[in-house]
Amino acid sequence: MAVILVIDDSADFKGVVFDYLLMMGYKVLNADNGREGVKKAFEAKPDLILMDVMMPDMGGFEALKELRAEEETRNIPVFIITGSSFDTKMGDLFKQESNCREFLDKTLSLAELNEKIQAALENRPKPPVK
């Protein structure tokens, strides 16, 4: 069972996504801001992260950089999902980070989000065998 970490300060968005992803068979973890999300990512090593851009305490871009900087979390695929003034130029900036796989608008359907999650999980690099 894949583990997905949802980092977003919107309780409504997290609730809808949490319920849907649970129904689709994922284990789902939540965090309210980037700082809490980075901490949970280090502890849980999720298979994928869904993260908002604008959050209190630490925003998505800073959290993305912190995740990429550490060996344990740098290869976790991250989807940036934003509802604030969706701008493709901002998406290009985020996608320069190697761990950012998608830059999506929150109006995306849950079914389409699930398709993108499944594709990312199927195409993720396998961890080295020890």
CNS distance restraints for C-alpha pairs under 8 A (distance, minus, plus):
assign (resid   1 and name CA) (resid  25 and name CA) 6.99 0.50 0.50
assign (resid   1 and name CA) (resid  26 and name CA) 5.84 0.50 0.50
assign (resid   1 and name CA) (resid  27 and name CA) 6.63 0.50 0.50
assign (resid   2 and name CA) (resid  26 and name CA) 5.40 0.50 0.50
assign (resid   2 and name CA) (resid  27 and name CA) 6.19 0.50 0.50
assign (resid   2 and name CA) (resid  46 and name CA) 7.56 0.50 0.50
assign (resid   2 and name CA) (resid  47 and name CA) 5.89 0.50 0.50
assign (resid   3 and name CA) (resid  26 and name CA) 5.93 0.50 0.50
assign (resid   3 and name CA) (resid  27 and name CA) 4.69 0.50 0.50
assign (resid   3 and name CA) (resid  28 and name CA) 5.80 0.50 0.50
assign (resid   3 and name CA) (resid  29 and name CA) 7.43 0.50 0.50
assign (resid   3 and name CA) (resid  46 and name CA) 4.93 0.50 0.50
assign (resid   3 and name CA) (resid  47 and name CA) 5.24 0.50 0.50
assign (resid   3 and name CA) (resid  48 and name CA) 6.79 0.50 0.50
assign (resid   4 and name CA) (resid  26 and name CA) 6.86 0.50 0.50
assign (resid   4 and name CA) (resid  27 and name CA) 6.25 0.50 0.50
assign (resid   4 and name CA) (resid  28 and name CA) 4.97 0.50 0.50
assign (resid   4 and name CA) (resid  29 and name CA) 6.22 0.50 0.50
assign (resid   4 and name CA) (resid  46 and name CA) 5.56 0.50 0.50
assign (resid   4 and name CA) (resid  47 and name CA) 5.91 0.50 0.50
assign (resid   4 and name CA) (resid  48 and name CA) 4.99 0.50 0.50
assign (resid   4 and name CA) (resid  49 and name CA) 5.63 0.50 0.50
assign (resid   4 and name CA) (resid  50 and name CA) 7.35 0.50 0.50
assign (resid   5 and name CA) (resid  28 and name CA) 5.86 0.50 0.50
assign (resid   5 and name CA) (resid  29 and name CA) 4.64 0.50 0.50
assign (resid   5 and name CA) (resid  30 and name CA) 5.69 0.50 0.50
assign (resid   5 and name CA) (resid  31 and name CA) 7.46 0.50 0.50
assign (resid   5 and name CA) (resid  37 and name CA) 7.66 0.50 0.50
assign (resid   5 and name CA) (resid  41 and name CA) 7.35 0.50 0.50
assign (resid   5 and name CA) (resid  46 and name CA) 6.17 0.50 0.50
assign (resid   5 and name CA) (resid  48 and name CA) 6.46 0.50 0.50
assign (resid   5 and name CA) (resid  49 and name CA) 4.74 0.50 0.50
assign (resid   5 and name CA) (resid  50 and name CA) 6.20 0.50 0.50
assign (resid   6 and name CA) (resid  14 and name CA) 6.81 0.50 0.50
assign (resid   6 and name CA) (resid  18 and name CA) 7.82 0.50 0.50
assign (resid   6 and name CA) (resid  28 and name CA) 7.25 0.50 0.50
assign (resid   6 and name CA) (resid  29 and name CA) 6.13 0.50 0.50
assign (resid   6 and name CA) (resid  30 and name CA) 4.84 0.50 0.50
assign (resid   6 and name CA) (resid  31 and name CA) 6.25 0.50 0.50
assign (resid   6 and name CA) (resid  37 and name CA) 7.87 0.50 0.50
assign (resid   6 and name CA) (resid  49 and name CA) 5.93 0.50 0.50
assign (resid   6 and name CA) (resid  50 and name CA) 4.78 0.50 0.50
assign (resid   6 and name CA) (resid  51 and name CA) 5.96 0.50 0.50
assign (resid   7 and name CA) (resid  14 and name CA) 7.98 0.50 0.50
assign (resid   7 and name CA) (resid  30 and name CA) 5.91 0.50 0.50
assign (resid   7 and name CA) (resid  31 and name CA) 4.68 0.50 0.50
assign (resid   7 and name CA) (resid  32 and name CA) 5.86 0.50 0.50
assign (resid   7 and name CA) (resid  33 and name CA) 6.00 0.50 0.50
assign (resid   7 and name CA) (resid  34 and name CA) 6.60 0.50 0.50
assign (resid   7 and name CA) (resid  37 and name CA) 5.62 0.50 0.50
assign (resid   7 and name CA) (resid  49 and name CA) 7.37 0.50 0.50
assign (resid   7 and name CA) (resid  50 and name CA) 6.09 0.50 0.50
assign (resid   7 and name CA) (resid  51 and name CA) 4.61 0.50 0.50
assign (resid   7 and name CA) (resid  52 and name CA) 6.32 0.50 0.50
assign (resid   8 and name CA) (resid  13 and name CA) 7.62 0.50 0.50
assign (resid   8 and name CA) (resid  14 and name CA) 6.61 0.50 0.50
assign (resid   8 and name CA) (resid  30 and name CA) 7.78 0.50 0.50
assign (resid   8 and name CA) (resid  31 and name CA) 6.41 0.50 0.50
assign (resid   8 and name CA) (resid  32 and name CA) 5.23 0.50 0.50
assign (resid   8 and name CA) (resid  33 and name CA) 5.86 0.50 0.50
assign (resid   8 and name CA) (resid  34 and name CA) 7.85 0.50 0.50
assign (resid   8 and name CA) (resid  51 and name CA) 5.92 0.50 0.50
assign (resid   8 and name CA) (resid  52 and name CA) 5.15 0.50 0.50
assign (resid   8 and name CA) (resid  55 and name CA) 6.86 0.50 0.50
assign (resid   9 and name CA) (resid  14 and name CA) 7.96 0.50 0.50
assign (resid   9 and name CA) (resid  31 and name CA) 7.68 0.50 0.50
assign (resid   9 and name CA) (resid  32 and name CA) 4.60 0.50 0.50
assign (resid   9 and name CA) (resid  33 and name CA) 5.78 0.50 0.50
assign (resid   9 and name CA) (resid  52 and name CA) 7.73 0.50 0.50
assign (resid   9 and name CA) (resid  55 and name CA) 5.86 0.50 0.50
assign (resid   9 and name CA) (resid  56 and name CA) 7.46 0.50 0.50
assign (resid  10 and name CA) (resid  14 and name CA) 6.23 0.50 0.50
assign (resid  10 and name CA) (resid  32 and name CA) 7.65 0.50 0.50
assign (resid  11 and name CA) (resid  15 and name CA) 5.93 0.50 0.50
assign (resid  12 and name CA) (resid  16 and name CA) 6.34 0.50 0.50
assign (resid  13 and name CA) (resid  17 and name CA) 6.13 0.50 0.50
assign (resid  14 and name CA) (resid  18 and name CA) 5.64 0.50 0.50
assign (resid  14 and name CA) (resid  30 and name CA) 7.29 0.50 0.50
assign (resid  15 and name CA) (resid  19 and name CA) 6.12 0.50 0.50
assign (resid  16 and name CA) (resid  20 and name CA) 6.21 0.50 0.50
assign (resid  17 and name CA) (resid  21 and name CA) 5.97 0.50 0.50
assign (resid  17 and name CA) (resid 110 and name CA) 7.57 0.50 0.50
assign (resid  18 and name CA) (resid  22 and name CA) 6.11 0.50 0.50
assign (resid  18 and name CA) (resid  28 and name CA) 6.26 0.50 0.50
assign (resid  19 and name CA) (resid  23 and name CA) 6.19 0.50 0.50
assign (resid  20 and name CA) (resid  24 and name CA) 6.28 0.50 0.50
assign (resid  20 and name CA) (resid 110 and name CA) 7.42 0.50 0.50
assign (resid  21 and name CA) (resid  25 and name CA) 6.44 0.50 0.50
assign (resid  21 and name CA) (resid  26 and name CA) 5.54 0.50 0.50
assign (resid  21 and name CA) (resid  27 and name CA) 7.57 0.50 0.50
assign (resid  21 and name CA) (resid  28 and name CA) 6.94 0.50 0.50
assign (resid  21 and name CA) (resid 114 and name CA) 7.84 0.50 0.50
assign (resid  22 and name CA) (resid  26 and name CA) 5.14 0.50 0.50
assign (resid  22 and name CA) (resid  27 and name CA) 6.23 0.50 0.50
assign (resid  22 and name CA) (resid  28 and name CA) 6.61 0.50 0.50
assign (resid  30 and name CA) (resid  37 and name CA) 7.61 0.50 0.50
assign (resid  31 and name CA) (resid  36 and name CA) 5.69 0.50 0.50
assign (resid  31 and name CA) (resid  37 and name CA) 5.02 0.50 0.50
assign (resid  31 and name CA) (resid  40 and name CA) 7.47 0.50 0.50
assign (resid  32 and name CA) (resid  36 and name CA) 6.59 0.50 0.50
assign (resid  32 and name CA) (resid  37 and name CA) 7.15 0.50 0.50
assign (resid  32 and name CA) (resid  55 and name CA) 7.91 0.50 0.50
assign (resid  33 and name CA) (resid  37 and name CA) 6.02 0.50 0.50
assign (resid  33 and name CA) (resid  55 and name CA) 5.54 0.50 0.50
assign (resid  33 and name CA) (resid  56 and name CA) 6.03 0.50 0.50
assign (resid  33 and name CA) (resid  57 and name CA) 6.50 0.50 0.50
assign (resid  33 and name CA) (resid  58 and name CA) 6.19 0.50 0.50
assign (resid  33 and name CA) (resid  59 and name CA) 7.07 0.50 0.50
assign (resid  34 and name CA) (resid  38 and name CA) 6.01 0.50 0.50
assign (resid  34 and name CA) (resid  55 and name CA) 6.88 0.50 0.50
assign (resid  34 and name CA) (resid  56 and name CA) 7.77 0.50 0.50
assign (resid  34 and name CA) (resid  57 and name CA) 6.97 0.50 0.50
assign (resid  34 and name CA) (resid  58 and name CA) 4.64 0.50 0.50
assign (resid  34 and name CA) (resid  59 and name CA) 5.48 0.50 0.50
assign (resid  34 and name CA) (resid  60 and name CA) 5.97 0.50 0.50
assign (resid  34 and name CA) (resid  62 and name CA) 7.64 0.50 0.50
assign (resid  34 and name CA) (resid  63 and name CA) 5.22 0.50 0.50
assign (resid  35 and name CA) (resid  39 and name CA) 6.38 0.50 0.50
assign (resid  35 and name CA) (resid  57 and name CA) 6.67 0.50 0.50
assign (resid  35 and name CA) (resid  58 and name CA) 5.44 0.50 0.50
assign (resid  35 and name CA) (resid  63 and name CA) 6.79 0.50 0.50
assign (resid  36 and name CA) (resid  40 and name CA) 6.22 0.50 0.50
assign (resid  37 and name CA) (resid  41 and name CA) 6.03 0.50 0.50
assign (resid  37 and name CA) (resid  63 and name CA) 7.75 0.50 0.50
assign (resid  38 and name CA) (resid  42 and name CA) 6.30 0.50 0.50
assign (resid  38 and name CA) (resid  63 and name CA) 6.29 0.50 0.50
assign (resid  38 and name CA) (resid  66 and name CA) 7.29 0.50 0.50
assign (resid  38 and name CA) (resid  67 and name CA) 6.50 0.50 0.50
assign (resid  39 and name CA) (resid  43 and name CA) 6.38 0.50 0.50
assign (resid  40 and name CA) (resid  44 and name CA) 5.81 0.50 0.50
assign (resid  40 and name CA) (resid  45 and name CA) 7.74 0.50 0.50
assign (resid  41 and name CA) (resid  45 and name CA) 5.09 0.50 0.50
assign (resid  41 and name CA) (resid  46 and name CA) 6.17 0.50 0.50
assign (resid  41 and name CA) (resid  67 and name CA) 7.92 0.50 0.50
assign (resid  41 and name CA) (resid  73 and name CA) 6.99 0.50 0.50
assign (resid  42 and name CA) (resid  72 and name CA) 7.02 0.50 0.50
assign (resid  42 and name CA) (resid  73 and name CA) 6.58 0.50 0.50
assign (resid  45 and name CA) (resid  72 and name CA) 7.46 0.50 0.50
assign (resid  45 and name CA) (resid  73 and name CA) 6.77 0.50 0.50
assign (resid  45 and name CA) (resid  76 and name CA) 7.79 0.50 0.50
assign (resid  46 and name CA) (resid  76 and name CA) 7.16 0.50 0.50
assign (resid  47 and name CA) (resid  76 and name CA) 6.13 0.50 0.50
assign (resid  47 and name CA) (resid  77 and name CA) 7.29 0.50 0.50
assign (resid  47 and name CA) (resid 121 and name CA) 7.23 0.50 0.50
assign (resid  48 and name CA) (resid  76 and name CA) 5.72 0.50 0.50
assign (resid  48 and name CA) (resid  77 and name CA) 5.14 0.50 0.50
assign (resid  48 and name CA) (resid  78 and name CA) 5.96 0.50 0.50
assign (resid  48 and name CA) (resid  79 and name CA) 7.84 0.50 0.50
assign (resid  48 and name CA) (resid 117 and name CA) 7.80 0.50 0.50
assign (resid  48 and name CA) (resid 121 and name CA) 7.46 0.50 0.50
assign (resid  49 and name CA) (resid  76 and name CA) 7.16 0.50 0.50
assign (resid  49 and name CA) (resid  77 and name CA) 6.34 0.50 0.50
assign (resid  49 and name CA) (resid  78 and name CA) 4.68 0.50 0.50
assign (resid  49 and name CA) (resid  79 and name CA) 6.17 0.50 0.50
assign (resid  50 and name CA) (resid  78 and name CA) 5.89 0.50 0.50
assign (resid  50 and name CA) (resid  79 and name CA) 4.83 0.50 0.50
assign (resid  50 and name CA) (resid  80 and name CA) 6.00 0.50 0.50
assign (resid  50 and name CA) (resid  81 and name CA) 6.63 0.50 0.50
assign (resid  51 and name CA) (resid  60 and name CA) 6.38 0.50 0.50
assign (resid  51 and name CA) (resid  78 and name CA) 7.07 0.50 0.50
assign (resid  51 and name CA) (resid  79 and name CA) 6.16 0.50 0.50
assign (resid  51 and name CA) (resid  80 and name CA) 4.90 0.50 0.50
assign (resid  51 and name CA) (resid  81 and name CA) 5.80 0.50 0.50
assign (resid  51 and name CA) (resid  82 and name CA) 7.94 0.50 0.50
assign (resid  52 and name CA) (resid  59 and name CA) 7.68 0.50 0.50
assign (resid  52 and name CA) (resid  60 and name CA) 5.77 0.50 0.50
assign (resid  52 and name CA) (resid  80 and name CA) 5.72 0.50 0.50
assign (resid  52 and name CA) (resid  81 and name CA) 5.12 0.50 0.50
assign (resid  52 and name CA) (resid  82 and name CA) 5.24 0.50 0.50
assign (resid  53 and name CA) (resid  59 and name CA) 5.67 0.50 0.50
assign (resid  53 and name CA) (resid  60 and name CA) 4.20 0.50 0.50
assign (resid  53 and name CA) (resid  61 and name CA) 6.54 0.50 0.50
assign (resid  53 and name CA) (resid  80 and name CA) 6.72 0.50 0.50
assign (resid  53 and name CA) (resid  81 and name CA) 7.08 0.50 0.50
assign (resid  53 and name CA) (resid  82 and name CA) 5.84 0.50 0.50
assign (resid  54 and name CA) (resid  59 and name CA) 5.15 0.50 0.50
assign (resid  54 and name CA) (resid  60 and name CA) 6.29 0.50 0.50
assign (resid  54 and name CA) (resid  82 and name CA) 7.84 0.50 0.50
assign (resid  54 and name CA) (resid  84 and name CA) 7.77 0.50 0.50
assign (resid  55 and name CA) (resid  59 and name CA) 4.87 0.50 0.50
assign (resid  55 and name CA) (resid  60 and name CA) 7.05 0.50 0.50
assign (resid  58 and name CA) (resid  62 and name CA) 6.47 0.50 0.50
assign (resid  58 and name CA) (resid  63 and name CA) 6.57 0.50 0.50
assign (resid  59 and name CA) (resid  63 and name CA) 6.25 0.50 0.50
assign (resid  60 and name CA) (resid  64 and name CA) 5.93 0.50 0.50
assign (resid  60 and name CA) (resid  80 and name CA) 7.55 0.50 0.50
assign (resid  61 and name CA) (resid  65 and name CA) 6.36 0.50 0.50
assign (resid  61 and name CA) (resid  94 and name CA) 7.00 0.50 0.50
assign (resid  62 and name CA) (resid  66 and name CA) 6.31 0.50 0.50
assign (resid  63 and name CA) (resid  67 and name CA) 6.17 0.50 0.50
assign (resid  64 and name CA) (resid  68 and name CA) 6.22 0.50 0.50
assign (resid  64 and name CA) (resid  78 and name CA) 7.76 0.50 0.50
assign (resid  64 and name CA) (resid  97 and name CA) 7.67 0.50 0.50
assign (resid  64 and name CA) (resid  99 and name CA) 7.49 0.50 0.50
assign (resid  64 and name CA) (resid 100 and name CA) 7.58 0.50 0.50
assign (resid  65 and name CA) (resid  69 and name CA) 6.11 0.50 0.50
assign (resid  65 and name CA) (resid  97 and name CA) 7.44 0.50 0.50
assign (resid  66 and name CA) (resid  70 and name CA) 6.85 0.50 0.50
assign (resid  67 and name CA) (resid  73 and name CA) 5.29 0.50 0.50
assign (resid  67 and name CA) (resid  74 and name CA) 5.45 0.50 0.50
assign (resid  68 and name CA) (resid  73 and name CA) 6.31 0.50 0.50
assign (resid  68 and name CA) (resid  74 and name CA) 3.91 0.50 0.50
assign (resid  68 and name CA) (resid  75 and name CA) 7.23 0.50 0.50
assign (resid  68 and name CA) (resid  97 and name CA) 7.78 0.50 0.50
assign (resid  68 and name CA) (resid  98 and name CA) 7.54 0.50 0.50
assign (resid  68 and name CA) (resid  99 and name CA) 6.39 0.50 0.50
assign (resid  69 and name CA) (resid  73 and name CA) 7.83 0.50 0.50
assign (resid  69 and name CA) (resid  74 and name CA) 6.26 0.50 0.50
assign (resid  70 and name CA) (resid  74 and name CA) 5.67 0.50 0.50
assign (resid  71 and name CA) (resid  75 and name CA) 7.74 0.50 0.50
assign (resid  74 and name CA) (resid  99 and name CA) 6.35 0.50 0.50
assign (resid  75 and name CA) (resid  99 and name CA) 5.99 0.50 0.50
assign (resid  75 and name CA) (resid 125 and name CA) 7.84 0.50 0.50
assign (resid  76 and name CA) (resid  99 and name CA) 6.41 0.50 0.50
assign (resid  77 and name CA) (resid  99 and name CA) 5.22 0.50 0.50
assign (resid  77 and name CA) (resid 100 and name CA) 6.14 0.50 0.50
assign (resid  77 and name CA) (resid 101 and name CA) 5.94 0.50 0.50
assign (resid  77 and name CA) (resid 120 and name CA) 7.28 0.50 0.50
assign (resid  77 and name CA) (resid 124 and name CA) 7.55 0.50 0.50
assign (resid  78 and name CA) (resid  99 and name CA) 5.81 0.50 0.50
assign (resid  78 and name CA) (resid 100 and name CA) 4.78 0.50 0.50
assign (resid  78 and name CA) (resid 101 and name CA) 5.72 0.50 0.50
assign (resid  78 and name CA) (resid 102 and name CA) 7.02 0.50 0.50
assign (resid  79 and name CA) (resid 100 and name CA) 5.97 0.50 0.50
assign (resid  79 and name CA) (resid 101 and name CA) 5.69 0.50 0.50
assign (resid  79 and name CA) (resid 102 and name CA) 4.65 0.50 0.50
assign (resid  79 and name CA) (resid 103 and name CA) 5.96 0.50 0.50
assign (resid  79 and name CA) (resid 104 and name CA) 7.23 0.50 0.50
assign (resid  80 and name CA) (resid  94 and name CA) 7.96 0.50 0.50
assign (resid  80 and name CA) (resid 100 and name CA) 7.09 0.50 0.50
assign (resid  80 and name CA) (resid 102 and name CA) 6.05 0.50 0.50
assign (resid  80 and name CA) (resid 103 and name CA) 4.74 0.50 0.50
assign (resid  80 and name CA) (resid 104 and name CA) 6.06 0.50 0.50
assign (resid  81 and name CA) (resid 103 and name CA) 5.97 0.50 0.50
assign (resid  81 and name CA) (resid 104 and name CA) 4.66 0.50 0.50
assign (resid  81 and name CA) (resid 105 and name CA) 5.53 0.50 0.50
assign (resid  81 and name CA) (resid 106 and name CA) 5.74 0.50 0.50
assign (resid  82 and name CA) (resid  86 and name CA) 6.74 0.50 0.50
assign (resid  82 and name CA) (resid 103 and name CA) 7.80 0.50 0.50
assign (resid  82 and name CA) (resid 104 and name CA) 6.36 0.50 0.50
assign (resid  82 and name CA) (resid 105 and name CA) 5.18 0.50 0.50
assign (resid  82 and name CA) (resid 106 and name CA) 5.45 0.50 0.50
assign (resid  83 and name CA) (resid 105 and name CA) 5.76 0.50 0.50
assign (resid  83 and name CA) (resid 106 and name CA) 5.02 0.50 0.50
assign (resid  83 and name CA) (resid 107 and name CA) 7.40 0.50 0.50
assign (resid  86 and name CA) (resid  90 and name CA) 7.78 0.50 0.50
assign (resid  86 and name CA) (resid 105 and name CA) 6.28 0.50 0.50
assign (resid  87 and name CA) (resid  91 and name CA) 6.51 0.50 0.50
assign (resid  88 and name CA) (resid  92 and name CA) 6.25 0.50 0.50
assign (resid  89 and name CA) (resid  93 and name CA) 6.46 0.50 0.50
assign (resid  90 and name CA) (resid  94 and name CA) 6.42 0.50 0.50
assign (resid  91 and name CA) (resid  95 and name CA) 6.06 0.50 0.50
assign (resid  91 and name CA) (resid 103 and name CA) 5.38 0.50 0.50
assign (resid  92 and name CA) (resid  96 and name CA) 6.47 0.50 0.50
assign (resid  93 and name CA) (resid  97 and name CA) 7.71 0.50 0.50
assign (resid  94 and name CA) (resid 100 and name CA) 6.45 0.50 0.50
assign (resid  94 and name CA) (resid 103 and name CA) 7.33 0.50 0.50
assign (resid  95 and name CA) (resid  99 and name CA) 7.95 0.50 0.50
assign (resid  95 and name CA) (resid 100 and name CA) 5.30 0.50 0.50
assign (resid  95 and name CA) (resid 101 and name CA) 6.76 0.50 0.50
assign (resid  95 and name CA) (resid 102 and name CA) 7.19 0.50 0.50
assign (resid  95 and name CA) (resid 103 and name CA) 7.29 0.50 0.50
assign (resid  96 and name CA) (resid 100 and name CA) 7.55 0.50 0.50
assign (resid 101 and name CA) (resid 120 and name CA) 7.77 0.50 0.50
assign (resid 104 and name CA) (resid 108 and name CA) 7.10 0.50 0.50
assign (resid 108 and name CA) (resid 112 and name CA) 6.68 0.50 0.50
assign (resid 108 and name CA) (resid 113 and name CA) 6.66 0.50 0.50
assign (resid 109 and name CA) (resid 113 and name CA) 6.24 0.50 0.50
assign (resid 110 and name CA) (resid 114 and name CA) 6.10 0.50 0.50
assign (resid 111 and name CA) (resid 115 and name CA) 6.32 0.50 0.50
assign (resid 112 and name CA) (resid 116 and name CA) 6.32 0.50 0.50
assign (resid 113 and name CA) (resid 117 and name CA) 6.17 0.50 0.50
assign (resid 114 and name CA) (resid 118 and name CA) 6.09 0.50 0.50
assign (resid 115 and name CA) (resid 119 and name CA) 6.21 0.50 0.50
assign (resid 116 and name CA) (resid 120 and name CA) 6.14 0.50 0.50
assign (resid 117 and name CA) (resid 121 and name CA) 6.12 0.50 0.50
assign (resid 118 and name CA) (resid 122 and name CA) 6.12 0.50 0.50
assign (resid 119 and name CA) (resid 123 and name CA) 6.18 0.50 0.50
assign (resid 120 and name CA) (resid 124 and name CA) 5.97 0.50 0.50
